[in-house]
């Protein structure tokens, strides 16, 4: 008989995300079907940072929502740490952050972070202690009793990230969380996210439209085609430690070019290599 400890070890050894032959079709106007995803396979290892990038409407956010069990796939299967996606959602195995921070304006910063814990019956003292721990992690320990409208956009996003970490998930699902920020704040938040992931060991699936952002953050960049969304290429980034100086390194620009050419498709990539595409 499998013990609970053995089951936990097995879950830990499983991929953080396993997507197998996933397709998603929506009903369009006048009954016309719109295929957003087709035959998608993706595996994310524990602790790995993977970005999804592609043209608008290619199904990046749809794929993220299928992983999160916010949408049901039309075909195929999704597992999170060896569990069916719906079970992983019930077990709070992942946290989610979207482009808008989505903070409740009538609650303090601390109370916003505590909300997932409160909904799952965690006691007041433990909730408060966890919120303060996370505020320290995201550099906002002095703002626990502020309201969201007293914070800048970047600070609100840090609170949203802290909230997504409230239940200590080992997977973060992030849908363009920095898309609405100015460039300097966005770069700062990228550095902060790298630090937070290093401290927590969480795996990340990250949707972005920014090529430099995907390269700076990721272990691998997954390139998707126009609708119906398919994975056309997976690029290993392999840049080591993420420091500010990395953005000026030749290897960084090389990876940015690789991702850009992959987005343009095989003809552009072949042209860059000086050969004919077939």
N, C-alpha and C positions, 0 to 999 in steps of 0.2 A: 504494500500500500504506500502511496506517495505521501510523505509528510509535508506539512505546511512549509517547513524550511527548504525541503527539496524543491517544492513548487516555486518558491520565491527565487531560488537560484536558477531554475529553468527559465523563469520569466526574465530574469536579469540577463541571461545569456541570449535570449531571443532578440531579433532586430527591434529597434525602437519603433520603426514603421515598416510594414511589408504590404505593398500594393501589388495585386496580381490581376492582370488583364481587366482593369477597371474601365468601364465606359459609362457615360452619363448622358442621357437624352432628356430634353425638356419638351413639353408640349408648347408649341408656338401658337401664333394667331391662326384662326380658321382651321385648327387641328393639325397644322404643319409641325412636324417634329424638328427640333434643333439639337444636333449632336455636339455637346460641349467637350467631351473627352472620348477618346477611342483607344482601347487596348493599351492602357497605361500600366507599365511595370516600374516599380520603384522600391528600393530598399534603403533604409537609413539606419546606420549603426548606432548603438548607444553612445552618447556624447558627441556625435557627429553634427556638424553644421552644414545644412544643404539649402541652397537657394533655388527657387523656381523663377525662371525669367522667360519672357516671350512677349509677343505683340499683344496689345489690348484685345481682350475677348478670346484669348487662346485657351482659357480654362484653368489658369493658375489658381485663382481663388476658389473655383469649383472643386479642384483637386484637394485643396486644403480643407474645405468644408466636408468633403467626403471622408477624409482622414479623421476629422473631428466628429464624425457621425451627426453633423448638422444637415447633411444631405445623404440620401440612400443612393448607392450606385445602381444603374440600370443593369449592369453585368459586372462580374468580377468580385473580388473580395479584398478586404482591408483588415489587417491585424496590427495592434499596437502592443508591443512587448508580449507577443504571443497570444493575445486575447482578441476576440472579435471587437470591432470598433465600438459597438454599443456598450459592451461590458467595460471597456477601458474608460468610456465616458462616465459610466455609473461609478467606477472606482476612482475617479478623479486622477487618472494617470497622466493627464496633460493639462497645461494651461494655455489660454488663448489670449492674444493681443491683436487688436485691429488698428486701422489707420486713425480712427477717432478714439480718444482715450476712454470715452464712455463713462466718466465718473459721475456719481450722483451729486448734484450741486448742494443738496441740503445736508450731506454728511461730510464730516471732516476727512482730511486725507487719511488719517489712521482708520477711521470707520469704513472708508471705501475699501481699504486693503483687507480689513477684517470681514467684509461681507461674505466671501465664499465660505469662510470658517463658521460664521454665524449661521448660514443656511444649512450647514451640516452638523449643527449642534455642539460646536466647540465652546467651552466655557469662556466667560468674559475675560478672566485674567490671562488665560492662554492665548486668546485672540489678540489681546493688547500686546503681550510680550512678543508674539510672532510679527505683528505689524511694526513694532519698533525695531526689531531685528532687521526686517526687510528695508525699512526706511534708512537705517544705517548703511545697508548694502548699496542702496541706490543714491546715497549722498544727500538725503533729505531729512535727516534726523531732527532738524530744527523746525520742521514744518508739519509735524504730526497733527496739530490742532488747527491748522489753517483750512480754509474752504478751497475747493478747486479753482474758483474764479480769482483767487489771490495768487495763483501760480502761473508761470509762463507755459507756453505750449510744450516745450521740452520737459519741463518739470512735471506737467500732467502726464506725459507719456511715461516718464520714469515711475510715477505712481501706478499707472496701468500695468507696467511690467512687474512691479512689486506685487500687485494684486494677483497677476497670473501665476506668481511663484508661491502664493500663500500656502497652498497645500503640498509644497515640496515636490512638484511633479518632476519627472525625469525626461519630459518632452515638452517643448514650447512650440506652439503653432502660431505664426506671426504673419499677418496679412498687411503688408506695406505700413508697418507701424510708424515709420518716419516720413511718410510721403507728404505730409502737410507741413513739415518743418522747413525753416530756411536752411541754406547749405551748411553754414557754420554749426548750427545746432544739430543738424543731421549728422555731421562728422563726429561731433562730440558724443552723440547718442550711440553711434556705431562703436566707438571706443568703450563706452560704458557697457554695451551689450556683450562685447568680447570679454570684458572683465567679469561680468556677472555669470556668463556661461562657464568661464574657467573656474569660478568659485563654486558653482552648483553642480557642474558636470552634466548639465542637461543637454540632450539632443535638441536640435532646432530645425524646423522646416519653415523657411522664410520666403515670402512672396515679395518681389520687388520689380520695378521697371528700370532701376538704375544699374547699369553694367559695373561702374566702379564700386558701388555698394556691394553688389553680389561677390565681386572678387575680393574685396577687403575682408568681408565677414566669413567667407565660406571655406569649407574643406573641399566641397564639390559644388559646381553650378550645373543645374539641370535646365537645358534649353528646350523650349516647347515650340511647336509649330502653330501657325494660324489654325483657327477652328476648322475641323474638329481637332482639339488639342491632342497631340502625341508628343512623346519625348523623342527628339531628333538627335540629341547629343548630350553626353555627360562629361564635363570637363573637370579633371582633377586640378585643384589650384596649387597646393603644395608650397605655400609661401612661409610657413613657420610662424613665429611670433608676430602678432599684429601690433606694430608700433606706429606712431605718427609718421616716422621717416619712411615707412614702407610705401606710402602713397607716392613717393618720388623715386622709387627704385625701378630700374629697368625691367626686372622680373615682373613687377606689378603691371607695368604698361604692356608687357608681352601677353600676360593673361587677359587683360582687358581687350586687347586686339583679338585674341582667340575667341572670346565670348562674342564679341561684336561680329566676327566673321561667321560664327556658327548661327547667329540670329539671322544673318543675311542669306544663309542657305548654301548648298554645295557649290553653286556657280560662283558666288563671291569668294568662297574659300579656295576654289580651284584657281580663280583669277589671281588671288593673292600669292599662290604658290607658282604661278606661271605655267599652269597646265590646263588642258581642256577638260571641262566637266562632261561626264557621260551619264 
